[in-house]
């Protein structure tokens, strides 16, 4: 059974940083694209970024230059480093695996195979 567990969320002031982690178990995800999504109150879940087997990443325009995704295939973990946080980054952040094999792509919610339960990030102004 696949399990994704996020950690690292919390409350931070605008301009601050947080690092989210995702620990995956149940199977090996090394060759598949993994990613992060977020969902703010009253809004749809949206793509934040993704990383492929080589470590190549792709981020949404809204977080480009501020957020960085990394992956440790040996440990089956993924991280999201968030810098220069803004109040509009407040959301529940979800770790996700996909069925996409190979190069990184922008994931959609329909393309996600497994979801974590999410971790809340709150950015105060």
N, C-alpha and C positions, 0 to 999 in steps of 0.2 A: 504494500500500500504506500503510495507516494505521500510524503508529508513535507510541507514547506513551512518553516517557522521564521517569522520576521522578528527582529528586535532592534532596539536603538531609538525608538520614537520618544517624543517628549515635548516639553514646552521650551521654546527658545525665543529670544528677542529678535526683532528684525535686524538683519545684518549678521546674525550669528550662523553657526554651523552645527550640523548633526551628521552622524554616520549611521546609516541603517545596514543591517546585516540580514542575510537570508540563508538559512541552513536547510539543505535539501537531503532527503533520505528516501529510500524505497526503490530507487533505481539510479543508474548513472545518467547524468544529463550532459556529459561532456561534449557531445557533438551537436547538441540542439541549442537553438537560440533561447536565451532566458531574458526576462525583462522585469521592469517595474511599471506599475500603474498607480494611479491615485484617484481618489474620489472625495471631492469636497461636498459639504452638506448641500443637498438639493440639486446636485449636478451629476452628470453621467461620469462613469469611470473613464479615465483618459490615460493614454499612453504617456509614459515619462521617458523611458529609454530601454535599450536592449543591448545585449552583448552576445557575440558568437563564440565558437570554440577557440578561435585564434586570439580572442581578446579585443577584437574590433567592436567598437560601440557606435550607437546611433541614439541621439537624444532629441526630444521634442524641442521645437524652437523656443518655447517658453522657459526652458531650463538650460539651454545651451550656454556653455561658458561658466555656468554656476554649479551644475551637477556633474558628477563623474561616476561612471559605473565600472566596476572591476569584478573579476571572477577568478576563483581558485578551483580549477577542475579537480585537482587531487583531493581537495577537501570537500568538494561538492557544495561550495558556498559562493555567494555573490554579495557584493556590497554596493551601496549607493552613498557617495559622499556628497553632501549638500552644503554649499557655501552661499554666502550672501543671501540668506533666506529672506523672503518677503511674506507679508501677511497672506497674500494670495496663494502661497504654497501650502497653507493649512489644509490638511486632508488626511484621510486614512490611506496609507501607502501599502500596496500589495506586491508581493513577489509572485512571479508567474513563470511557468515553463510552457514551452510551445512544442508543436510537432514539426517546426521548421528545422530542417537539417541543413547545415552549411552556413552560408554567409548571413551576416546580420541583416535584418529587415525591420521595418516599422511594424510592430505587432498590433493586431486588433484584438478586441475582447473575444471575438469568435474564434480566433486562432490559438487561444490559450487552452492548454490541456489541464493544467493544475494551478490552483490558486492557494496562496497562503491565507491566513485569517486576517492579516493586516495589522499595521501598527500606526497609531495616531501621532501625527506631527502637528503641533500648534505653534504658530508664529505670531507673537504679539507685536503690536506697533508701538 
